[in-house]
Amino acid sequence: MKSFEEALDLMLSCEYHAQTEKVDIMECLGRILAEDVTSDINMPPFDKSAMDGYAARRCDLGKPLEVIETIKAGDIPQKKIHTCQCSKIMTGSIIPEGADCVIMVEETEQHTANTILFTGRYRKSNIALKAEDIAVGTVVLKKSTLIRPQEVAVLATVGCVQPLVFKMPRIIILSTGDEIVEPHIKPSNGKIRNSNAYQLHAQILKMHFKSSYGGIICDTPQKLEETLAHALSNHDLIILTGGISMGDYDYVPDILKKLGVDLCVQKIDIKPGKPTIFGQKHNTFVFGLPGNPVSSFVIFELFTKPFIYKMAGHTYEPRVLSLPMADDYTVKGINRLSWQPIVITPQKTVEAVRYHGSGHIHALSKADGIMRVEAGKAKILKGEQVHVRQI
Amino acid sequence: MKSFEEALDLMLSCEYHAQTEKVDIMECLGRILAEDVTSDINMPPFDKSAMDGYAARRCDLGKPLEVIETIKAGDIPQKKIHTCQCSKIMTGSIIPEGADCVIMVEETEQHTANTILFTGRYRKSNIALKAEDIAVGTVVLKKSTLIRPQEVAVLATVGCVQPLVFKMPRIIILSTGDEIVEPHIKPSNGKIRNSNAYQLHAQILKMHFKSSYGGIICDTPQKLEETLAHALSNHDLIILTGGISMGDYDYVPDILKKLGVDLCVQKIDIKPGKPTIFGQKHNTFVFGLPGNPVSSFVIFELFTKPFIYKMAGHTYEPRVLSLPMADDYTVKGINRLSWQPIVITPQKTVEAVRYHGSGHIHALSKADGIMRVEAGKAKILKGEQVHVRQI
């Protein structure tokens, strides 16, 4: 049995070779950069007005200024600013030669038909200097960066419309277990509906990755072996749900071994999710997640998500908070490290979500996060800071 | 000029009639339920074993127990448990008649070929009772719920494979401004690349919504009017980027008014993002966002995102934290409420992202959130709690 940290380290230290591809900037959200991105331009490319106003010489601001030109964004100024002259200028436009400041429209008044007066107090130039944000050749985004909307803006700015990213792993979800039926079927006695596969599919989609769903494999060793062998040759990651426990009818681990999968994790000292397995065969990986929805969700968050990001070239950092407990809380089952669904109250305190057993379907639907409770910790007192991972 | 709260209230109180549609459960992530979802089954549908073990009678646990049957998940038990009998049972299987507990395999030992002995200490029944999670007819998800992976699991569990959701608003992004060129073009003097439209597209995609991009409209009143008139008749939400300021060449507000748009917000007392506009024409809405990427990003987060969720039938609650400032911080421009990009340090303190002017492209790429600073607040002291919205 591996500890939480041992299991995670083992997974994240596996070697995986990801290929790369170019994607369109409109499609790159959530992808991971496979190379540094540099700028092909200066930003701003010229000394630029940060205001709608008048470009002038600071030393002239006490006197009436003749308006000699109007410069709008995209225009090239035609006239140089000389003593007691100014040009009307729009935000983003090129500062004309001779000018060293822009004064705001709101701080001027018309003096004569063709002259204005500055009525404000001089504070700053209102000029964004050429290259002050980015100079040509600067690395603006590093390899392995996850592309969020902010990074899309950076890519657009430097003209990187086809960023080189790591290929997304080809992920397949397979369900096992004679007792599960697909959600459109009303389960007869002894059967339950498959919810894990759909939840996993959505967890992957939420990361802006994709998975295919291979359906429910009936629990005969032959059928399982055939399906797993095929999945191993055609995917980078297989996620199995259900059927990974100690039961007589859970053939999965043995079949995986027979197929050449090195099962380096077969149990994790964690609650929920002890019967989690993880293995590798060459460049293909297998996760076997526990059969109940809460365990499956939590184990995906703790292990599978960071692993998928690793496959895609990125080091995932979960969002962790330290918040005070809202009330005294007695821990159930203190022999293992546990992760417990919690709600963050409007007062920013933590309340455990009351649930019985790891299969309670509502537990996660109400939760804002999961709280880490160390093994041996029997009670958390009101006000005590707890470690929360947002979900 | 509207205050932040006035502007937001005005937007969120607008009437919008969203239509509904059924979507496949595999495609419903991020959608919003248009009706309550009830369960068509009991959960669990039967008294179910929470363990791999032996189903027995608690009163017999001190004696050798005869194993009379093996029940795997999906099986219907064939035999009733009588005195000193038990059935081997797998997790998730139906509890046989007569049994009132399940003992773990690990806490038993083989006694004779056909009998076992319980070697543990009795703690709990390990039986999940019929309907203890959900009874038939119970509302499991309420109308207006945002569907996350956890809710997908609930939908699958209750057999709702085609949930009724609100239609996504048809969103179009239009860029204006003679000075902007598309990212694939190297800008000549006076021009800058369009990054806002791509950032906005990704911000919407991150919400799992969609937008179309209408390109850059050149800044002639005729062309703008034509394009806006067409957009107004074919979309539910138009997002304009660039061209919404006080400049002589920013015709947009006047054209919108001419086209019958009621511009109920024309300026917001906020930094960045003062030149934000918002309007309505019947069931179609228009946002005009400021032209620089940081302002555009922030205003989208503060106003457009909650508004899109409102259009889709959901009340958006941003993730707000209260964290201490890492160091003394002097606020620039204290006359307006401001939202400042910040980093959350590993110590869970807040550091402002140093940036000059709202156009600094890197400011958001480094940020974890935006910090609210009230108007008039000149300095935030080290250790002072600040209001942070995660991005």
Interface residues (C-beta under 8 A of the other chain):
Chain A: I25 M26 C28 L29 G30 D40 I41 M43 P44 P45 F46 A50 D52 T70 K72 A73 G74 D75 I76 K88 M90 T91 G92 S93 I94 V105 A128 E132 D133 I134 V140 L141 I147 R148 P149 Q150 E151 V152 A153 V154 L155 A156 T157 V158 G159 C160 V161 G177 D178 E179 I180 P183 H184 I185 K186 P187 N189 G190 K191 I192 R193 N194 S195 N196 A197 Y198 Q199 L200 H201 A202 Q203 L205 K206 H208 Y213 S245 M246 G247 D248 Y249 D250 G291 P293 F297 R319 L321 S322 K348 H356 G357 G359 H360 I361 H362 L364 S365 A367 Q390 I391
Chain B: I25 M26 C28 L29 G30 D40 I41 M43 P44 P45 F46 A50 D52 T70 K72 A73 G74 D75 I76 K88 M90 T91 G92 S93 I94 V105 A128 E132 D133 I134 V140 L141 I147 R148 P149 Q150 E151 V152 A153 V154 L155 A156 T157 V158 G159 C160 V161 G177 D178 E179 I180 P183 H184 I185 K186 P187 N189 G190 K191 I192 R193 N194 S195 N196 A197 Y198 Q199 L200 H201 A202 Q203 L205 K206 H208 Y213 S245 M246 G247 D248 Y249 G291 P293 F297 R319 L321 S322 K348 H356 G357 G359 H360 I361 H362 L364 S365 A367 Q390 I391
